[in-house]
Amino acid sequence: MVNRAGRIVLVAVIVVFSVLSLFKPVSAAAYDVSGETVIEEQVSSGVLLRQIVQKTAEGPLKIIVLAVDLRDPYVRLKTLVGGSDGSFSETLTVREMAERSGAVAALNADFFHLTEGKHPLGMTVAEQKILSSPMQRGDYYSFALGRGGVPVIDLFNFTGEVVAPNGVSYFSLSGINKPAYSAVVDGKSVNSDVYSLHMYTPVWGPESRGVNDATGDIVELVVAGGKVQEVRYAKPPVTIPCDGYVLRGHGTAAAFLQDNFSVGDAVTVRYRVEPLNNEIQSAVGGQALLVENGRRVQTFSQNIRGKNARSAIGTSRDGGTLYLVAVEQSGNSRGVTQEELADFLVTRLGVWRALNLDGGGSTSLVVRPLGDFKPVLMNVPAKGSERKVPDALGVLSVAPPGTPSGLVVRGPLEVITGLPYRYRAGVYDNHFNPCAVDAAEVLWKVEEGAGTFNGDTLTAAAGGSIVVGAGAKGVTGRLVVRALGPEDMDALEAAPGHITLVPGGQVKLDVRLRGKDGRVWPLPAQFISWEGHENVGEIRAGVFYAAQELAAGMVTAAFQGLKASIRVEVAPPGRRFLWLEPEGISMQEGKFDVKIAPGVLSHSTPVTVETYLTPSDLPAGYIFLEGMAIRPVNSQASGAYCLVRWSMEGQDSSRVVFFLRDADGRWIAQPTTGSGADPVVARVYGLGEFAAAVREGKIQEPGDIAGHWSRQAVNMLMTRDVVHGFPDGTFRPDAAVTRAQFAAILANALGWGEAEGIVLPFRDRIPEWAAPGIRAAVARGVIAGYPDGRFLPDRMITRAEMAALMDRALKLEEGECPVFNDSKAIPRWAEPAVRRAGAAGLMKGADGFFRPLATATRGETAALILKSLGYYTRW
């Protein structure tokens, strides 16, 4: 971004290293950086923000740096505290403190007490007033800003005394507004309260500390207007006077207060902080010194181990620049060790002296973006949300209102085509402070790329780069936006992926785009179109509302050519659905095994499955054995078929036939095989209600098949009503078969139901008894007749014709076929069918000859049909 004066105020710099070490090899804390991105932005006059993202072997690392020019006449530092009255009575997030004070930036400061209210452990000075004194120990450093804006990072000392009314007796004052901590006296760690005297002002909070279990021998002196108001021994907390304080002593300090003070006595308190004393303008406490004289401190006085979120403050060698630093530790940033942080401050920033501040979950660096009025958090908090803290160091701008100097466009850097995105413009003056601008004043336009603006809302029309332009108050700004189109997307995803609800139930739907790079983007509900939900419920504003009755199906979300489907089941408790897939399925229900082959179904089909008791309307001559129903919920699943296997118990399986109830309620026999004690297997045309039934009684075996090679096949087919004998009690196995007879037998064997509405296209007369079978064969493309338009029903069928019809009826597969001695006699039109029928083992010929032009006999037909049923029902 370049303003009218030509100064660069917003810079993005990308630097890529080949695998180089960021730090010198002598540093044990060094880590390798293979590349980094640096984004700089002016915050206000004298304040520059730098965001650094490094690529390391352990993942990305984000470090935010605020460089503050202390010599800039418009820069001020201010200690911020949580209480609106300038006390520690309340804690706030750093962002809340900065917003309330008008700071352009702020960083969390001191470590604080967790068990006795959130009070800072170190020194805190605001506007030359000591809010809390330094600790009585030699390893916690502080930052202070002295007179003339000189920064100091040092160990600060607190000394003081309380003088008795006699003017002679006195007792050392250990601190102001201090919680209990581990002090160091004569090289030993002791409780800071023991034998000590402390002062508590209204900055501490509304009440004094009172007595506690650890140190019961407590005397508190309540002072207001410089005089004693009350002497309290071993009592609970007391209100701290707004114009006074409470002196709290233990042991010898308690005795001093009791022995020397009475109500009404004047109290004299003297104290000082070194170095600087009353020259301190602002100050915050910290912990270990990280950098001294431009080098990392070799042994830290305190060290919090591990790669964590960190906060630090440092100064340049000349004292003219102050650095506020925050290291993010999140899913997108690895964090750093204390050593790594110190090395970064030295190597990358040239810091001369630096102090470690409270880090971890407290790390918060907030900055007011250029052109904006409110600060925002620059780092992702380590604990997921901003932590409330007692104090922070704020940076303020005291520049007077200036003239509009530049404009910054804020908004998404990536957009999805077809979706609306809002943008905003921030105008700043010549001191880089924001200028008020009404949204209606801003003129928006697409300078390059495919997209349109409606007010401040951009909708991209195609993928690619879009340059967004804005103008207001005589200044302009631009932002380059990347539009992601369908070509950048891999899939649409919908959740939940499977919905199970009771009638009338509801569930929220979430749909998101997944890009080819693996990233995901949630989609607003109003931009998603839904398909297929009409039978199962309705979708309103991204919420699915289930139907009021039993239903199942698929609902599909669609966006820009991408689709994602969700299974939906609506049923009262205890009811269930089974989903039949295009990939095929095998299942068991009671004594039934059911198999649906891959490719039978074109889409996922929900069904209900149940066994049932005897029906009352089976065809005459059959006794019901067991039944099962597979009912599609929403449709009849056109063209579906399944294989059903049923295990016999004490029945001859050759006498069992499977029936399927058709749409008109009639029971239609299905192709069924099985003999003796073998399981019965049937190919069932359709999904619905089917039954296993046994034929009553035994058939009368035709007398002329005794001893004939086709006897077994004939008997088995007659048992299942596939073929029939003649009225004179014969079967005539060696008699020729006409084309009409074969069509009728084939239709009967394969369970082809009546093909209603089919008009036979043949110009010759078809016998009435053969018409149903021929119509069924014509409807399935098995029979087409001769080129002259005749069917020739009484013509004897040849073995070649029979092979062609079976090939079409069973859709035979290619395989290894025997080589016939008379292969040259096979008509060319019949060669593929003969080859496939031979490979399937349906037609083998005799003595190496196929005899394609020979007339087929009734015995041969029975054998062929029985083999075909075995092929057709193969499990």
N, C-alpha and C positions, 0 to 999 in steps of 0.2 A: 504494500500500500504506500503510495507516494502522495504527500499532501501538496498544497499549492505552493508552499515555500520550497519544495524540492527535497525536504528532509525525509529520510526513510524511517517509518515508524512501525512497520510490521514486516518482519523478515522471516522467511522460512529457509533454513540452510540444511542441506543433506550432505553428510560426509560419510563415505564408505571406505573402511580400511580393509586391506587384505588380511590375514589374521595377524595382527600386531598386538603386543602387550601395551596396555594403556599406561602402565607404570614401569618404573625401572626395575630390572631383574633383582636388585638387592632388596626389594620390598617383599616380605613374605606375604603381605596382604594383597598383592597385585592380582588382578583378574584380567582375562583376555577379552578384548572388545573387537568384534569383527566388523562393526559398522555402527553408526549412530545418526540420529536425526536431531537437529537443534532448531527450535522455533523461538524466535524472539519477538517481544511485543512491548512497546512503550506503555507504561501504566499511567504515569503522570510526569510532570517535569522533575527530572532527577531520579526517577524510579523505572528500572527496566526489568522485565520478566523474561526468564530464559527457561524453556522446558527442554530437557535433554532425555532422549530415549536411546539407550545403548543395547546392542545385541551382544549377549555374552553366551558362553557355553552352557550356563545354567538358566538360560531364558532371558527375556528382556528386563531391563532395569530403567526405571523412570526416576529422574532427579529434577526437582524444581528449584530454581535459584532466583532470588530477588536481589538485584544489585541496587543499593541505595546510595546516591551521591549526597553525603552529609554536608557538602559545601554549597549545595543548591539552596538559594535563599527561600525557596518555597517548600522545602522538605522539613517536616517535624517528626520526631519520634515521641510516642506516648505510651505509657504503661496502661494497659487496659485490665480492668477487673470485672468480675461478674455482677456484683451488686450495683443497682442503679444509683445508689447513694455513695458509691466509691468504696464499698466495703466488700469483705469476703462472705457476706451473708447469703450470697447466691452464686451459683456457677452457671456459666453459659458456654455455648460452643464458641470457638474463635470467630466463626462467621457472624454469629449474633453480636458479639462484642464489637467487631469491626463495623457492622452495619449501624449499630447504635451510636458509635462515636464518629461516624463519617470517615473512617480510615480507608485509604485506598488499598491497603494490604495489612496483613497481620499474621504472626506466627505464634504458635503456642510456646510457652516459656517454661517455667519452673516445674520440678517434680513436686508432688503434693501429697498431703496426708490423706489416707483413705478411710481410717477408722474413726477419726475425730473431726468430721467435717472436712471438706476439701480445702485445706489451707496450704498455701505454698510453704515449702520447707526452707527455701533460701531467702535472700534479700529482695524486697520489693519496694521501690520508690516511685511515686507518681507526683509530678509537679512539685519536686523538692520536698515532698513529705514522705517520711519513712512509714510504710504500711506494715512491713515486717522486717525485722533485723536479720543480719547474717547468722548462720548457725555457729555454734561454738565448737568448731572443728576445722581442720586444715586441709580438707580434700574436696570441698564443694565451692566451685568458683561462681562468680557472678559477672554479668555485663552491666556497665553503667555508662551513662552519657553525662560527661561533665560540662562545666560552663564553657561556652563557646563551641559546643557541639563536638567535643573531643571524646571519642569512644575509649573505654577502658575495660579490659577483661582481666580480672585479678581475683586473688583471695582477699575478701573484705573482712575487716575486724570490727566487732562491736564492743564498746566499753561504756559503762554507765554506773550510776550510783543513786541511791535514794537516801536523802539526808533527813535525819530526825529533827523534830522541832527545836531541840536544844542546839542545833547547828554544829554539833560535834560528832555525834554518832552517825554512822552511815552503813549501808550494805550495798554490795555490788549488784548491779542490775544485769541479769543474764540475757535478756532479750525482750523484744516487743512483738506481741501477737504471734507467739510461737506455739505450735502444738508440741506434744511430747515427741522427742526424737532421741537418737543415740548420740549424745555429745561426747567430746574427747577432752578429758581433763588430766593433765600430767601424763599424757600418753595412754590413758586408760579410757575405755568406753563406759559411759555411765548414762543413766536416765537423766535427760535434761531437766526434769522437774525436781530431782532430789537435791535438797539443801540449796535450792535456787530461788531467786526472786525474779518474777516476770511482770511486765505491764501489758494490760489488755485494753485497747481503745475501742471505740465504736466500729473501727475498721474490722475488728475481729468478728463482730456479729452483734446481735441484740443482747446476748447474755454472756457472762463470764463462764469459766470452765468449772468452778465449784470444786467439791471434793470428789475424788475417784478412788476405786479400790486399790490401785497400785500405790498411791501416796495419800493415805488417809489424814496425815498430820498437816492439814492445809489451813492457812489463815488468808482471808481476802479482805483488803482494805478498799472500800468504795470511796472514790474521790470525785468531787464535783466543784467547779469554781476554785480549784486549788486547795480545798479543805476536805478533811475526812468527814464522810457522811455516816459511815457504819464500819464497825470492825466485826468480821464474821469468822467464826471458828468451826471448821468441819461442817459446813453447810452446803446445800445445793447451789447451783448457779444463781447469779443475781443479775438484774438488768444493769447494763453498763451505761452510766450517765452520758447524755449526748454532749455535755460540756466537760467531760472528765474522763476517768479511766478506772480500772480496777487493778490493784497490785496484789499479786498472788504469790505467797511464799510457803516453802516447805522446810520443816526441820529448823535449823538455825535461822533461816530467813523468816519463818513463821514466828519464831520467838522474838526476832527483832521488831516485827510489826506489832506484836502484842505488847512488848515491853516499852515501846517508844511512842505509840500513837493512841490518841483518844479522839472521840468525836469532836469536831470543830478545830482540830489542829491543822496548821498549814503543812503542806507537803512540798518538798523540793526534789525534783528529779532532774538529773543531768546525764546526757549520753552523747556519744559521737561515733561516727563510722569512719574508718580509715582504710584506704586513702580517700581523698576528696572531701569527706565530711559533708558540710552544707553546700558544696559545689555540685553535688549530684542532682541532676535534673530528673532523670528517669533511670530505673534500674530493674532488672529481673534476675532471678537466680537460675543457676544451672547445676552442672555436676562436674565432670572431669574436664580438664584442659585437654583439647585435642591437638592443637597446633601451637607451637611456640617458636618465635623467630624464624618463621617460614618453613619449619620442619615438623613432621609428625612427632608428638611426644612418645618417647620410646616405651615408657611404662606409665599407663594411665593410673590416676589416683582411684578411679572407679571404672569398671568395664562391664557393660551389659553384653553378654556373649550372644553369638548367633547372628544370622542375617535377618535384620528387623527393619521396620519403618524407623526412621531417625529424624531428629530435628537438631539443627545447629545454627550458631551465629558466629560470624567471623569478621575480621577487619583487614583492610589492606595495610601495607607497611607504612604508608604515609598517614593512615588514619582517615583518609578522605572518603573511603568507600566501605559501606557496611554490607555484608552478605547474609541474607536469611535463606536457609537451605532446608528443604524437606525431601526425604527419600521415601518413595512409596513402596509398600510391601503388600502385594495383592496377587490375584491370579495373573495379572499382566506385568508384574514387577517383582523381582526376586528379593529385594531388600539388600542391605549391606551390613557388614560387620563394622564395629567401631573403628578398626584399623583402616578398612577400606574407605570409610567416610573421611577420615583424617587425610588419607593419601589423595582422595579426590579434591578436597579443599585446597591442598597444596599444589597439586599438579595441574588441575584444570582451572582453578580460580586464582591462584597465586596468593592465597590467604596467608597473612603474617601471624595472626593469632586467632584461635577459634575455641569455642566453648560448646560442649555437648549439652543440649537441652533435653527435656523430657520427650521420649519417643514412643514407639509402639503404637498403641491405640489412641494416644493423645496427639500424634503428629497431625498437624493441620496447618496448611499454608493457604490463606485466602487472599484473592487478588480481585480488584475491580477491573473487569475487562475494559479495554479502550472503548470509549463512547458509551459505556454503561454507567448506571448510578449505584448499583449494588454489587458488593463483592461476592465471589463464588469460590467454592473449595476447589483447589487445583489438584489435589491428590485423592485417591480412593482410600478411605480410612481402613486401617488394618483389621479392625473388628467389624467392618461392614457399615457402621454409622458413625456420625460425628460424636465425639465425646465431649461432655461438659467439663470445663476446667476452671480454676479460680482466676488465672491471669494470662495475659498474652502481651506481646510487644507489637504495637500498631505503628504504621507509617501513614502520616497525614500530609495532605497538600494544602497549603495556605495561599495558593496563588489566587489573585483576583480574577473575576470573570473575564475571559478573553473573547476574541473573535473566532467564528467558525473557521477551522483550518483543515479538517479532513472528515471522512466518513468511512465507517467500517460496516461491512455487511456480515451479519451473523445468521447462521442457520446450518442445516445439514450439508455436509460435504459430499454425501452420497444420497441419491434418491432412486426410487423405483419408478419406472415409467408407469404412467396412468394413475399414480397416487398423488394427492395434494400435500405440499409441504410449505409451512409458513416461514418467512424470513423477516428479519428486522434490521433496521439501520440505526447505528449509533453515531452521532455527530460529536466531534471533540474540538476544543479550541486550541489556540497556539501554546497553551500550557499543558495540553493533552488531558484536560479535564472535560467531562461531558457537558454538552449543550442540550437543553431541553428541545425536543422536536416532537411535534404531533405526528402520529402515524399517517394522518391524511395528507401531510405535507410531502411525504416521500413518494417519488415517482419510480416505479419499478419497471424493468424491461429485461428481455432476453437479448443480450448483445450478440451472442454466438450460440449455435446449436439449435436443437429442436425442442421447443417448449413454449408455454404461454403463462402469463401472470393474470390472476384475477385478484386485484388489490395487491396484498402482500403474499399471495399464495401461488407457488409455482407448481405446474404440472408438466412433467417431461413427456414428450411425445415419442421419443426414440432414444435408444442407448447411445452413449458417447459423452463428449465433453460439452458442458453448457457454461457460458459466461453470464453470470447474473450481474446486472448493473442497477445502481440506485443513486438517486440524487435528492438533496434537500439543503436548504439554506445556502445555496450557491456552491456546494461542494459535492463531489461524487465519489463513489467507491465501487469496486468490483469484487466478485468472488467466483472462483472456478469450481464448478460442481460436476461430479461424475454421475451420469445417469445410467442405471443398470436396467437393461431390457431383457426380454425373453431369452436372448442369446447368452445371457450371463447366468441363467437359472438352470438348475439341475432337476428340481422336483418341487412339488407342492406337498406339504405334510399337514395332516389333520389329526387332532386329538380331542377326545379319546379315540383310539383306533377301533374300539368295539364298545357299543352302547347297549346296555341291558337295563331296561326300565319296566316298571309296572305301568299299566295303562294310565295315562294322564301325567306321568312323571316328566321331569325336565332335567336338562344338563347343559352347561355352557360348552360351546365349541370353540376351539382355538385352531386357527389355520396360519401356517407360516410358510414362507418361501425358503428353500435351501439353494444357495448359489453353488456354482461349479467349484468354487474355492472352499466350500464347506461351511461358510457363514450362513446364518439364518436371520430372517427378518419377519416379525409378526405382521399379519395383514389385518387392517381394520375390517370389521364385520360387514360394513356397508358396501365394500368393494368386492365381495365374494358372491358368486352366483352358485346356487345349489340345485342339484338335479336328483330326481328319483325319490324324493321324500314324500310324495303325495300319498302313498299307501300306508306309511308308517307314522306320519306325524307332520308337523310343520316347523319351520325355522323362522324365528323373528329376532332381529338384532343380535345375531350370534348365539341364540339359545334354541336348543331343540326341544320341542314340546311333543311328547309321545301321543299316539292315537289312543282312543278310549277302548279299543278292543284288540284282540290278539293279532299281531302283525310282525312281519320280519322282512328285511330287505337291505339294500345298499343305498346310502345317500352319498352323493359325490359333490365335493367342492371344486369349483372351476375358477381359474384366474389366468387370463392371457394365454390360453391354450394348454395350461397345465391342469391336471386333475388329481384329486386324492379322494379315495373312497373310505367310508366308515360302515362297518356292519352294525345294523340296528336290530334289536330284538325287543319286542313289546309283549309281555306276557305276565299273567298273574303269578304269584309265588308258586313254585312246584312244577310249572310248565317249562319245557326246554325245547330248543331247536337244534337241529343238526345241519351243518353247512356242507353241501356237496360242491366239490371244486372241479374246475376244468381239468386239473391234474389227475383226477380220479380219486376214488376213496374205497376203503374196505371197512365194513362194520359188522357188528354182531348184535342181534336182538333176539333174545330167547334162543330157540333152536335154529334160527335162520342166520346164515352168513350171506352178506350182500356185497357185491363188487360192482362198481361203476368204473369202466375203463377210461383212461386219459383221452380227452378229446370228445367224449360223448356230450358233455355240457359245454356251452360256449361261455358261461359266466357262473359265478358263485350263486348257488341256489339254496335258500333256506327251506328246510322241510321239518315236519313233525314226524316222529317215528313211534309206533305203538303196535303191540300185538292185540288181537281181539278174539272173542269167542265165536261160536259157530254162526254163520249166516244162514238164513232160511230159504234162500232163493238160488242155490247152486243148480246147475243143469241136472236133469233127471238121470239117475243111474250113478251118481257120484255121492260119496260120503265125505263130509268135511273132516279134515284132520287138524289143521292149524292155519291161522291167518295172520297177516301182517299188513300194516299200511304205512307207506312213505308218501306223505301228502305235501306237495309244494305249497308254500304259504300264499304266494301271490299269483302264481300261474301254473300251468300244467307242464312247464319245461318241455316245450315241443321238441320231438325227436329223441328224447332221452330213453335209454333202455338200461337194464341192469341184469346181472347174473345173480341168481338166487340159489343157494345150496341149502338143502334141508336134510338133516340126518334122520334116518328111519329107525324105528324101534318096533321090531316084530312085524313089519310089513314088507311085502315084496315091492321094491321100488319100481319095478317095471309096470306096476298097475297104478302108479301115482301120476297125476297130471296137475300142473299149476294153471290156475285161472287168474285173469286180471279183469277187474270190473271196468268197463269202458265208460265214456262220458254219458251214455244213455242208460247206465245201470246194468247192462248185460254182462254176463261172465263170458269171457273169451279165452279159450284154451291157448296156452302158450307153448312154444317149443320146449319139450321136456325130455330128459334122458335119465337113465339109471336102470339098474337091474339087480335082482337079488337083494343082498344086504348093503349094496353101495348107496352112498348118498344120492338123493335126487337133485339134479341140476336143471334149472330152467333159464331161458333167456326171456325176460319179461319186457314187453314193449310199453314202456311208459312208467311213470311214477304214480302210485295211487294205492288202491286196496287190492291185495292179491291173496290167494288161498291155495293151500295144498289139499288135494282131495284124492281119494282112492276109488277106483272103479268097483262097483258092486258085482259080485259073481265073476265067473270066468267066461271068456269068449269061447265060442264053438270053433275049434280049429278046422279049417277047410281040409277035406279029405285028400285033396290032390297035392298037398305040400309035404306029406309024410315022406321023409327020406330025401326031399329036395334040398339042394345046397342053400336056398334062400329061406328055409323054414323058420329059423330063429328071428331073422329080420322081419318076416311077414307077421309072425305072432306078436312081436313087440309093438309093431306099428298098428296092428289091429286092436291091441289092448288099449292104445291111446287114441283110437278112432282116427288115425291118420290115413289108413287104407281100409278098404272093405272088400269082402268077397262078393260072389254073385248069388242070386236067390236060390240057385240049385245047390248051394253048399260048397262050391268050388272057388278057388282063387285064380287058377289058370296062370301059374307062374311063368310059363314059357310063351304066353300070348304076347303079341306086340302091344305097345302103348301108343295111343294117339296123342296128338299135341294137346287136345282139349283135356284128356285124362291126366296128362302130366301136369298141366297147369293147375288143375283142381287138386291133385295130390300135393304139389309143391305148396300151394296156398294153405292147404289144410295142415301140412307138416310144420310150416314156419309160423302158423298162427296169424296169418294175415286176415284181418277183419274186413268186413264189407267196405269197399271203396265207393261210397255213395257219391253221386254227382258225376261219376266218370262215364262218358259216352264212348262206347267202343268205336274205334275208327275204321273197322274192317267192313268191306262191302259184301262179304259172304255171311251166311246165317250162322249164328253161334247158338249151340244147344242151351236151353234154359238152365239145365243142371250144371253146366260148365261156366256160365256167364259170371257168377260171383268170383270164382278163382281167377278167370282171365282178366276181369276188371282189376282185381287186386294186383295182378302181375303187371298189367299195363300202367297202373298208377305208380308203381315203384320202378318203372323203366326196365323191367326184366323182359317183357315181351313186346315186340314192335311189329310183328307180322312180316309179310313179304313185300318187295318193292311194288308189286302190282296192286297192293291194297287189300289182299286177301289174308285171312288167318289160316285157312285150311284146317279146321278143327279135327277132321277125321283122318287127316294124313298121319301116317305112322312117324313117330319122332325118331331121329337118328341119334346115335351116341354123340356125334359132334354137336348137334343142336342141344342135346341134354347138357353137355359140358358148358356150352355158352350160356344157357339159362342158369345153371348153378353158379357159374362165375359171377354173373350179374347179381343174382339173389344173395349170395354170401359175401360178395366183394372179396374174393380170394386174393391171397398174397402171393408174391413171387417166391419161388423156392427151387430146390433141386428136383427135377422131374426125370423119371425113367426115360430111356431112349427106346422108342417103339420101332419095330422093324418096318412098319408101314407108315412111318412119319410123313413120307412124301404124298401119301394119300389123304392126309388131313387137309381139308380146305383152308386156304390162307386166312379167311375170316375167323376160323375156329382155332387156329394155332395158339394164340395167347391163352385162350380159355382152357384148351386141352392141357397146355403146359402147367397152368396154375392148378387145375383139378388133379393132375397127376402128382404135383409137388405136395398137395394137401392130403394125398392118400385117398381121395374120394373115388377115382377111376383109375384102375391099374391095367385093365386089358387082360388078355389071356395068351399064354405062350409067347409073350413078347410082342403081341399085336394089339393095337388099340381098336381097330375096326371102326373107324369114324363114321362110315356111311351105313353101317349095319343098323337094323332096327332094334331099338331097346325093348327088352322084355319087361313084364310086370315084376318078375323076380329080381332082375337087375335094378329096376327102379326102386324096389323096396330096399335092397342092399345100399344103393346110392343115398336114398333118403335117410336111412339109419346112420350111415357114416357122416352125412351132412349135418344131422342133428348133433352128433358128437362134436363135429368141428365147430358148429354154431354155438354150442353151449360149453366149449372148453373153458375150464377154470384157470 
